[in-house]
Amino acid sequence: MEEHPVEPSTLAERVKALALALGFDRAGIARLGEPTPEDESLHAWIARGRHGEMGWLARRVEERIDPRRRFDWARTALVVGLVYDTPSAPRTGAGSDAGSAPVPPAGRVARMAGGEDYHDVMLRPLRALGDALEPLVGRPVQSRAYVDTGPLLERSLAARAGIGWIGRNTCLIDPQLGSYLFLGVLLMDLELPADPPEPDHCGSCRACLDACPTDAFAAPHVLDATRCLSYTTIELRGDIPEPLRAGQGTWVFGCDVCQEVCPWNTRRRRQVPPDRAALRERITPRAEWVRPALAWLLALDEEAWRGATRRTALRRTKRRGLLRNALIAAGNSGDPSLAPLLARHATSEDPTLAEAARWALARLERDP
């Protein structure tokens, strides 16, 4: 193919425009090989064991800090963001009688999880963007797409690409769209100018730190994942530590508390342009996962669970993990009508489920 050179800044704008045309809400470019102090702190964070059972984070650390150690051809990264700030108003979940009152006790599911799995939703258009680079540039282009699955520090790259800044709760915050953002990365062999970084706008705000129900922040910008509900309800495979159970409340998958209280997600956040809603429609939570009835969750067998979680990120915790979480949530619900279901699980052959059910029963008896 005959090469037709395009001025780098012009090419960068075309690449970002193509990303927006494919349905992403944000796009920015970061240069590789310029690690930040936050990147370097990953070693100390892992050494303190704050990654818990997420052993993959301790592997290939240097590649995470600098992707060029694995992909020596990579020069820049296109970082894209997709808003998942979808409605989370209380509704009766599947398995409940929508016309009855009062509303059955319900669990809470993080906004990112109840729709189609974001990995699948984002990866295809991101790969399509990589395929489109050759005709756009006029020569073969090496690229590699990742959506939260490769040895990359996505939030750090997004901050370096000017999409936002890393807040005190360690979430990336876009000044216009807030922090409910899925991130994807396309590594490229293109020499393109980086977008200017966004200054930190958190100031002295402590809303996220103070609201965390399990005190998971060791300090501003330092998350102890082993205390975070998004870790204990999704990544942890064994028993949820008893000191963290009351703080779990009725969360059954993930947690949004530190984002819910963030001013950049409330009074300051702007609406997403309606002309880029196609991808978002796929990640919008299904009705049954907006405040799902705890009784329904506790009664799900393997086949029903597979059907209800098909093509969602909820599959990550497996049925056993979701059931464990629902047992703890039932104990925190204060609703004695769930006691018969808890008693049934208290005799489970699975020691983790049996212990969680007994704990929940004791909590309901103690706090009627």
C-alpha positions as CSV (number, residue, x, y, z in Angstrom):
1,M,0.0,0.0,0.0
2,E,1.3,3.4,-0.9
3,E,1.9,5.5,2.2
4,H,0.3,8.9,2.3
5,P,1.8,10.7,5.4
6,V,-0.7,12.6,7.5
7,E,0.4,15.3,10.0
8,P,0.5,13.7,13.5
9,S,-1.9,16.1,15.2
10,T,-4.4,15.8,12.3
11,L,-4.2,12.0,12.5
12,A,-4.7,12.0,16.2
13,E,-7.9,14.0,15.8
14,R,-9.1,11.6,13.1
15,V,-8.5,8.6,15.3
16,K,-10.4,10.1,18.2
17,A,-13.2,11.2,16.0
18,L,-13.5,7.6,14.7
19,A,-13.7,6.3,18.3
20,L,-16.6,8.7,19.0
21,A,-18.3,7.6,15.7
22,L,-18.1,4.0,16.9
23,G,-20.1,4.9,20.0
24,F,-17.6,5.7,22.7
25,D,-18.2,8.8,24.8
26,R,-14.6,9.8,25.3
27,A,-11.3,9.3,23.5
28,G,-7.8,10.5,24.3
29,I,-4.2,9.7,23.4
30,A,-1.4,8.9,25.8
31,R,2.3,8.5,25.1
32,L,3.8,5.3,26.4
33,G,7.1,5.0,28.3
34,E,6.3,7.9,30.7
35,P,5.3,6.2,34.0
36,T,3.9,8.4,36.7
37,P,4.7,8.2,40.5
38,E,1.3,6.6,40.9
39,D,2.4,3.8,38.5
40,E,5.5,3.2,40.4
41,S,3.6,3.0,43.7
42,L,2.1,-0.3,42.4
43,H,5.0,-2.2,43.8
44,A,4.5,-0.9,47.4
45,W,0.7,-1.5,47.1
46,I,1.2,-5.1,46.1
47,A,4.0,-5.6,48.7
48,R,1.4,-4.6,51.4
49,G,-1.0,-7.3,50.2
50,R,-3.7,-4.8,49.3
51,H,-4.5,-6.7,46.1
52,G,-5.8,-9.7,48.1
53,E,-6.4,-12.8,46.1
54,M,-6.1,-10.9,42.8
55,G,-2.8,-12.6,42.0
56,W,-2.7,-11.5,38.4
57,L,-2.0,-8.0,39.6
58,A,1.3,-9.2,41.1
59,R,2.3,-10.7,37.8
60,R,4.0,-8.8,35.0
61,V,4.1,-5.6,37.1
62,E,6.7,-4.0,34.9
63,E,4.6,-4.6,31.8
64,R,1.7,-2.9,33.5
65,I,3.8,0.1,34.2
66,D,5.3,0.2,30.7
67,P,3.4,-1.9,28.0
68,R,6.4,-1.5,25.7
69,R,8.2,-4.2,27.7
70,R,5.8,-6.6,26.1
71,F,4.9,-4.7,22.9
72,D,8.1,-3.1,21.8
73,W,6.4,-1.7,18.8
74,A,3.8,0.3,20.8
75,R,4.3,4.0,20.9
76,T,0.9,5.5,21.9
77,A,-2.4,4.3,23.5
78,L,-5.8,5.4,22.4
79,V,-8.0,5.3,25.6
80,V,-11.7,5.3,25.2
81,G,-14.5,5.7,27.8
82,L,-18.1,4.5,27.8
83,V,-20.5,5.9,30.3
84,Y,-22.5,3.3,32.3
85,D,-24.4,5.8,34.5
86,T,-27.6,3.9,34.0
87,P,-30.8,4.2,36.1
88,S,-30.7,2.6,39.5
89,A,-34.0,3.5,41.0
90,P,-35.5,0.9,43.3
91,R,-37.7,-1.6,41.5
92,T,-39.0,-5.0,42.4
93,G,-36.8,-7.7,40.9
94,A,-37.6,-11.0,39.2
95,G,-39.4,-13.5,41.3
96,S,-41.4,-10.8,43.2
97,D,-45.0,-9.8,42.9
98,A,-44.8,-6.4,41.3
99,G,-48.4,-5.6,42.3
100,S,-48.1,-6.3,46.0
101,A,-47.1,-4.2,48.9
102,P,-44.8,-3.9,50.7
103,V,-41.9,-4.3,48.3
104,P,-39.9,-7.5,49.1
105,P,-36.4,-7.0,50.5
106,A,-34.0,-6.4,47.6
107,G,-30.3,-6.6,46.9
108,R,-28.2,-4.0,45.3
109,V,-26.1,-4.6,42.2
110,A,-23.3,-2.2,41.0
111,R,-24.4,-0.3,38.0
112,M,-21.7,-1.8,35.8
113,A,-22.9,-5.3,36.1
114,G,-26.6,-5.8,35.3
115,G,-26.5,-5.4,31.5
116,E,-24.5,-7.1,28.8
117,D,-20.9,-7.7,29.8
118,Y,-18.9,-4.5,29.0
119,H,-15.9,-6.5,28.0
120,D,-17.8,-7.9,25.0
121,V,-19.7,-4.7,24.3
122,M,-16.5,-2.6,24.0
123,L,-14.0,-5.0,22.6
124,R,-15.5,-5.4,19.1
125,P,-15.7,-1.7,18.2
126,L,-12.3,-1.2,19.7
127,R,-10.8,-3.9,17.5
128,A,-12.8,-2.5,14.5
129,L,-11.1,0.8,15.2
130,G,-7.7,-0.9,15.1
131,D,-8.6,-2.5,11.7
132,A,-9.6,0.9,10.4
133,L,-6.2,2.5,11.1
134,E,-4.5,1.2,8.0
135,P,-6.7,2.9,5.5
136,L,-6.8,6.0,7.7
137,V,-3.0,6.2,8.0
138,G,-2.1,4.8,4.6
139,R,0.2,2.0,5.8
140,P,-0.1,-1.2,7.9
141,V,-0.5,-0.4,11.6
142,Q,0.2,-2.6,14.5
143,S,-2.4,-2.4,17.3
144,R,-3.7,-4.4,20.2
145,A,-7.1,-3.8,22.0
146,Y,-7.8,-4.4,25.7
147,V,-10.9,-3.9,27.8
148,D,-9.9,-4.5,31.4
149,T,-8.3,-7.8,30.6
150,G,-4.6,-7.2,29.8
151,P,-1.5,-6.1,31.8
152,L,-2.3,-2.4,31.6
153,L,-3.0,0.3,34.1
154,E,-6.1,1.6,32.3
155,R,-6.9,4.4,34.7
156,S,-3.3,5.7,34.6
157,L,-3.3,5.7,30.8
158,A,-6.7,7.4,30.8
159,A,-5.4,10.2,33.1
160,R,-2.3,10.6,30.9
161,A,-4.7,10.8,27.9
162,G,-6.6,13.7,29.4
163,I,-9.9,11.9,29.9
164,G,-9.9,12.8,33.6
165,W,-8.0,12.6,36.8
166,I,-7.7,9.8,39.3
167,G,-9.8,10.8,42.3
168,R,-9.3,10.1,46.0
169,N,-11.4,7.0,45.6
170,T,-9.0,5.7,42.9
171,C,-11.7,6.0,40.2
172,L,-11.0,8.0,37.1
173,I,-13.2,11.1,37.1
174,D,-14.2,12.9,33.8
175,P,-15.0,16.5,34.6
176,Q,-18.1,16.4,32.3
177,L,-19.2,12.8,32.6
178,G,-18.2,11.8,36.1
179,S,-16.7,8.5,37.1
180,Y,-19.2,5.9,35.9
181,L,-16.9,5.1,32.9
182,F,-15.8,1.8,31.4
183,L,-12.3,2.1,29.9
184,G,-10.8,0.5,26.9
185,V,-7.2,0.8,25.5
186,L,-5.9,0.4,21.9
187,L,-2.1,0.2,21.8
188,M,-0.7,1.5,18.5
189,D,2.6,1.9,16.8
190,L,1.7,5.4,15.7
191,E,3.7,8.4,16.8
192,L,0.9,10.7,17.9
193,P,0.8,13.7,20.2
194,A,-0.6,13.1,23.7
195,D,-3.6,15.0,25.0
196,P,-3.0,17.3,27.9
197,P,-3.7,15.8,31.3
198,E,-6.7,17.0,33.4
199,P,-5.8,18.7,36.7
200,D,-7.0,17.1,39.9
201,H,-10.2,18.7,40.9
202,C,-10.9,16.8,44.1
203,G,-9.5,19.5,46.3
204,S,-10.2,18.8,50.0
205,C,-13.4,16.8,49.4
206,R,-13.6,13.7,51.5
207,A,-17.1,12.5,50.6
208,C,-15.9,9.2,49.1
209,L,-13.5,8.4,51.8
210,D,-16.0,9.1,54.6
211,A,-18.9,7.2,53.0
212,C,-17.1,3.9,52.4
213,P,-19.1,1.4,54.4
214,T,-16.0,-0.8,55.1
215,D,-13.3,1.8,55.6
216,A,-11.4,0.5,52.5
217,F,-9.3,3.6,52.0
218,A,-6.0,3.5,53.8
219,A,-5.5,7.1,52.7
220,P,-6.6,9.3,49.9
221,H,-5.8,7.6,46.6
222,V,-4.9,4.3,48.4
223,L,-7.5,1.6,48.3
224,D,-7.1,-1.6,50.4
225,A,-8.9,-3.9,48.0
226,T,-9.2,-6.6,50.7
227,R,-11.7,-4.3,52.5
228,C,-13.6,-3.1,49.4
229,L,-17.0,-4.6,48.7
230,S,-16.2,-4.7,45.0
231,Y,-13.5,-7.1,45.9
232,T,-15.1,-9.2,48.6
233,T,-18.4,-9.7,46.7
234,I,-16.8,-10.4,43.3
235,E,-13.1,-11.5,43.5
236,L,-13.0,-13.2,46.9
237,R,-13.7,-16.9,46.6
238,G,-14.0,-17.9,50.3
239,D,-15.7,-16.5,53.4
240,I,-16.3,-12.7,53.5
241,P,-14.5,-11.5,56.6
242,E,-17.0,-11.1,59.4
243,P,-15.9,-7.6,60.4
244,L,-16.9,-6.4,56.8
245,R,-20.3,-8.1,56.7
246,A,-22.4,-5.5,58.3
247,G,-20.9,-2.8,56.1
248,Q,-21.9,-4.9,53.1
249,G,-25.6,-4.0,53.7
250,T,-27.7,-5.4,50.9
251,W,-25.0,-5.3,48.2
252,V,-24.9,-8.6,46.3
253,F,-22.5,-7.7,43.5
254,G,-20.0,-4.8,43.7
255,C,-20.6,-1.5,45.3
256,D,-21.2,2.1,44.1
257,V,-21.1,4.0,47.4
258,C,-17.9,6.0,46.8
259,Q,-19.2,7.1,43.4
260,E,-22.8,7.8,44.5
261,V,-21.6,10.5,46.9
262,C,-19.1,12.1,44.5
263,P,-20.1,15.6,43.6
264,W,-18.9,15.0,40.0
265,N,-21.5,12.3,39.7
266,T,-24.3,14.4,41.1
267,R,-24.7,18.1,40.8
268,R,-21.8,18.7,38.4
269,R,-22.3,15.8,35.9
270,R,-23.6,16.6,32.4
271,Q,-25.8,14.4,30.3
272,V,-24.3,12.1,27.7
273,P,-25.0,13.1,24.1
274,P,-28.0,11.1,22.9
275,D,-26.4,10.4,19.5
276,R,-23.9,8.1,21.1
277,A,-26.3,5.8,23.0
278,A,-26.1,2.6,20.9
279,L,-23.4,0.9,23.0
280,R,-25.0,2.1,26.3
281,E,-28.3,0.5,25.5
282,R,-26.5,-2.9,25.6
283,I,-25.0,-2.2,29.1
284,T,-28.2,-0.9,30.6
285,P,-29.1,-3.2,33.5
286,R,-31.9,-5.8,32.8
287,A,-35.0,-5.3,34.9
288,E,-34.3,-8.3,37.1
289,W,-31.0,-6.9,38.1
290,V,-32.3,-3.5,39.3
291,R,-32.8,-4.2,43.0
292,P,-33.3,-8.0,42.6
293,A,-35.5,-9.6,45.2
294,L,-33.3,-11.4,47.8
295,A,-35.8,-14.2,48.0
296,W,-35.4,-14.8,44.3
297,L,-31.6,-14.8,44.6
298,L,-31.7,-17.2,47.5
299,A,-33.9,-19.6,45.5
300,L,-31.9,-19.6,42.2
301,D,-30.6,-23.0,41.2
302,E,-27.7,-23.4,38.8
303,E,-29.8,-23.5,35.7
304,A,-31.9,-20.5,36.7
305,W,-28.7,-18.6,37.6
306,R,-27.1,-19.4,34.2
307,G,-30.2,-18.1,32.4
308,A,-30.4,-14.9,34.5
309,T,-26.7,-14.0,34.2
310,R,-26.2,-15.0,30.6
311,R,-23.9,-12.5,28.8
312,T,-23.5,-10.4,32.0
313,A,-20.5,-9.6,34.2
314,L,-22.4,-11.2,37.0
315,R,-21.0,-14.5,35.8
316,R,-17.6,-13.6,37.3
317,T,-18.6,-14.4,40.8
318,K,-20.3,-17.7,39.8
319,R,-23.5,-18.8,41.4
320,R,-21.8,-19.8,44.7
321,G,-20.4,-16.3,45.1
322,L,-23.6,-14.6,44.3
323,L,-25.5,-16.9,46.7
324,R,-22.9,-16.2,49.4
325,N,-23.4,-12.5,48.9
326,A,-27.2,-12.8,49.0
327,L,-27.0,-14.7,52.3
328,I,-25.0,-11.9,53.9
329,A,-27.4,-9.3,52.4
330,A,-30.4,-11.2,53.7
331,G,-28.9,-11.1,57.2
332,N,-28.5,-7.4,56.9
333,S,-32.0,-6.8,55.5
334,G,-33.8,-7.1,58.8
335,D,-36.6,-9.1,57.2
336,P,-37.6,-12.2,59.1
337,S,-39.5,-13.5,56.1
338,L,-36.2,-14.7,54.6
339,A,-35.4,-16.9,57.6
340,P,-36.9,-20.1,56.0
341,L,-34.6,-19.7,52.9
342,L,-31.6,-19.0,55.2
343,A,-32.4,-22.1,57.2
344,R,-32.4,-24.2,54.1
345,H,-28.9,-23.0,53.2
346,A,-27.6,-23.4,56.7
347,T,-27.4,-27.1,56.1
348,S,-25.6,-26.8,52.8
349,E,-22.7,-29.1,52.1
350,D,-20.7,-26.0,51.1
351,P,-19.1,-24.8,54.3
352,T,-18.9,-21.1,53.1
353,L,-22.6,-21.0,52.2
354,A,-23.6,-22.9,55.4
355,E,-21.6,-20.5,57.6
356,A,-22.9,-17.4,55.8
357,A,-26.5,-18.6,56.3
358,R,-26.0,-19.3,60.0
359,W,-24.5,-15.9,60.4
360,A,-27.4,-14.3,58.6
361,L,-30.0,-16.2,60.8
362,A,-28.2,-15.1,63.9
363,R,-28.1,-11.5,62.7
364,L,-31.9,-11.5,62.0
365,E,-32.6,-12.9,65.5
366,R,-30.3,-10.3,67.1
367,D,-31.6,-7.3,65.1
368,P,-35.2,-8.0,64.3
